Each structure stands twice: as structure tokens, then as C-alpha cells.
């Protein structure tokens, strides 16, 4: 019997993105936050895509594969759109940490004005 | 410019009981010297549905996985236990507990450099200016180096009202030739905060932003003017 090849980091990002799209769809149910949901999910997808590109051929460990499986399961339990919006920020942070992204990947120190 | 205790009301009294809950203090203590990974775990657990610790251990292989060092795992267990205790309080009161936790953590970090000058739930009064109803969550009351911080659990809590309040305080202090650093402390990722702020039209130029990645900067000596 042939053993299945270990998933790559890119495979796990793809798996996570599928869950993330579902969260985003749920969060869009709050009309007042539609734009925020679009902008937020777009920004985090770029981070996840960048990780997948940077580590495209890298094999994931069993612990990483289990982590993504588990956090996707957790996100899948969310049914409230307000909580889904909370998870649009939390979920990618957990995924990036689990897949070994530099802890500073999404870090940005600065003033509130820095966003403008 | 002068500081004053917030006027007591029924809502404040209820919230004060949550602020004083030993669960909040235990979680803040555990998060005080936590890594970014532990703080993200805390955010996930207190946002999450699952109350079973093994599931969360699986989500964070850098903290609990086979390659994690014993000391890393031990501290992460302490954080996990403390934040699960808050998550177990249920969705009905979880929001208030999370808010109280961010305030307590902020106050403890600031106290590392400002000691007894750190106060909670204080209003700031300026001559000839009507006082804001809502107090600031955490203040540092030192002559020539005062600070006012508003604390938020998530980026979504950042809105025009809090930005205007902080900006007004900053402006009024400047009019009195007082130095007042105003800041937003958000227990969420910088990226999410910047996305949120980018959509706001309220002023934010003089407001410091401290996020889950940069919480420890609250404890370090200030090196310059507010950003």
C-alpha cells in the first residue's frame, strides 16, 4: 500500500483559505460591515497567499497538518456573522503561526494615522 | 488639565465586579510575559467555541507540539488554563470579561514603567470644555508625561467615537500647553487594526496604536513624542 505524500505548506494554506472564504461569506451578512469584511479578508488572504508562495514546496509536519485541520474545524463551528467577523482576524493569525510564518509577518508598529 | 474619577453608575458598578474578578487578574498575569503565539492563542480561545483544551493544544504546535521546549509548553499551559476559565463563562458575559482583561493587561504593562501613576476609569477635564461622559480605560497621571489609553478587544471595536474622544483630549491638552499621549490598545493584529482605521474618517494623526504584536512596548520607556 502506498503512503500518501505529506501535504506541503501551500496545500495547507489552500485548505485554510477554503474555510476563510466561508467565514467571509458569513460575515458579509452584517450589512454595515460589508466593506470592512471585504477589506479585512482581502488583506489577510494576501498574507496567506504570500506564505504559500514563499514556502510552496516545503513539506508540512504532521503537527502542522493537524493544527490546520483543527482550526478549520473550529472556524466551521461559527454560525453567528458577528463572531465570523471576529474570526476573520483571528483565524489567519493562528494559521500563520501554525505554519511557521515569522511572528513578525503581520506585525506593524505605528500610529493610527499610519493607516491613512 | 486634570484627572477625575468617573461618576459611579449602575453599569459601572456591574463592570467593576467583572474587573475585580480573580479570573481576569489570573489571565492578565499569565499574559503579562506571554509570547505573541500565546497571546494569539488567548485571543482564539476567548473567541472560540471549543472549551476542550486538547483541541487548542493541537492548533498551536509551536507551543505544544513535539518540538516545543518544556518551559514553552509549561507557560503556554498556564495561559491556556487562564483564558479557558474566561471562555467558560459563556458568550453572554464573555465580551465584558475580554474587555476587562485587555484593560488589566494594559494597566499592568504600563505599571512596569509608571508604577502608581497608572489609574483606571478616569475622566480628563480641561478648562472651559465640557467633560466627556465616558472615562478613559487606563491613564498615566504624571506631570509633563500624562497618558490616556482606550482598550479594545478587537479591531472592530475601533470606531469614530473613540477616535474623536482621544483626538479631542490630545487637542485640548495641547491648547493648555500640556503633554498628553493618547493611545489605542487593541488585542488584535496590526493588520486588522490598520484595515479598520483606513476606513475611518475620524482623526487619528496623534493617536498611538498598540496591537497584539506590540503590547510589550507599553512597558518600555517612551522615547519621543506620540506618533
Boltz contact constraints between the chains, C-beta under 6 A:
constraints:
  - contact:
      token1: [A, 39]
      token2: [B, 195]
      max_distance: 6.0
  - contact:
      token1: [A, 40]
      token2: [B, 195]
      max_distance: 6.0
  - contact:
      token1: [A, 43]
      token2: [B, 191]
      max_distance: 6.0
  - contact:
      token1: [A, 43]
      token2: [B, 195]
      max_distance: 6.0
  - contact:
      token1: [A, 63]
      token2: [B, 61]
      max_distance: 6.0
  - contact:
      token1: [A, 63]
      token2: [B, 65]
      max_distance: 6.0
  - contact:
      token1: [A, 66]
      token2: [B, 58]
      max_distance: 6.0
  - contact:
      token1: [A, 67]
      token2: [B, 58]
      max_distance: 6.0
  - contact:
      token1: [A, 67]
      token2: [B, 59]
      max_distance: 6.0
  - contact:
      token1: [A, 67]
      token2: [B, 61]
      max_distance: 6.0
  - contact:
      token1: [A, 70]
      token2: [B, 55]
      max_distance: 6.0
  - contact:
      token1: [A, 70]
      token2: [B, 58]
      max_distance: 6.0
  - contact:
      token1: [A, 70]
      token2: [B, 59]
      max_distance: 6.0
  - contact:
      token1: [A, 71]
      token2: [B, 59]
      max_distance: 6.0
  - contact:
      token1: [A, 74]
      token2: [B, 48]
      max_distance: 6.0
  - contact:
      token1: [A, 74]
      token2: [B, 50]
      max_distance: 6.0
  - contact:
      token1: [A, 77]
      token2: [B, 49]
      max_distance: 6.0
  - contact:
      token1: [A, 86]
      token2: [B, 47]
      max_distance: 6.0
  - contact:
      token1: [A, 86]
      token2: [B, 154]
      max_distance: 6.0
  - contact:
      token1: [A, 89]
      token2: [B, 188]
      max_distance: 6.0
  - contact:
      token1: [A, 89]
      token2: [B, 189]
      max_distance: 6.0
  - contact:
      token1: [A, 89]
      token2: [B, 192]
      max_distance: 6.0
  - contact:
      token1: [A, 90]
      token2: [B, 43]
      max_distance: 6.0
  - contact:
      token1: [A, 90]
      token2: [B, 44]
      max_distance: 6.0
  - contact:
      token1: [A, 90]
      token2: [B, 47]
      max_distance: 6.0
  - contact:
      token1: [A, 93]
      token2: [B, 40]
      max_distance: 6.0
  - contact:
      token1: [A, 93]
      token2: [B, 189]
      max_distance: 6.0
  - contact:
      token1: [A, 94]
      token2: [B, 44]
      max_distance: 6.0
  - contact:
      token1: [A, 94]
      token2: [B, 59]
      max_distance: 6.0
  - contact:
      token1: [A, 97]
      token2: [B, 37]
      max_distance: 6.0
  - contact:
      token1: [A, 97]
      token2: [B, 40]
      max_distance: 6.0
  - contact:
      token1: [A, 98]
      token2: [B, 61]
      max_distance: 6.0
  - contact:
      token1: [A, 103]
      token2: [B, 36]
      max_distance: 6.0
  - contact:
      token1: [A, 106]
      token2: [B, 189]
      max_distance: 6.0
  - contact:
      token1: [A, 106]
      token2: [B, 191]
      max_distance: 6.0
  - contact:
      token1: [A, 107]
      token2: [B, 190]
      max_distance: 6.0
  - contact:
      token1: [A, 107]
      token2: [B, 213]
      max_distance: 6.0
  - contact:
      token1: [A, 108]
      token2: [B, 190]
      max_distance: 6.0
  - contact:
      token1: [A, 109]
      token2: [B, 214]
      max_distance: 6.0
  - contact:
      token1: [A, 111]
      token2: [B, 209]
      max_distance: 6.0
  - contact:
      token1: [A, 111]
      token2: [B, 227]
      max_distance: 6.0
  - contact:
      token1: [A, 112]
      token2: [B, 197]
      max_distance: 6.0
  - contact:
      token1: [A, 112]
      token2: [B, 204]
      max_distance: 6.0
  - contact:
      token1: [A, 112]
      token2: [B, 207]
      max_distance: 6.0
  - contact:
      token1: [A, 112]
      token2: [B, 209]
      max_distance: 6.0
  - contact:
      token1: [A, 113]
      token2: [B, 204]
      max_distance: 6.0
  - contact:
      token1: [A, 113]
      token2: [B, 205]
      max_distance: 6.0
  - contact:
      token1: [A, 115]
      token2: [B, 194]
      max_distance: 6.0
  - contact:
      token1: [A, 115]
      token2: [B, 197]
      max_distance: 6.0
  - contact:
      token1: [A, 115]
      token2: [B, 198]
      max_distance: 6.0
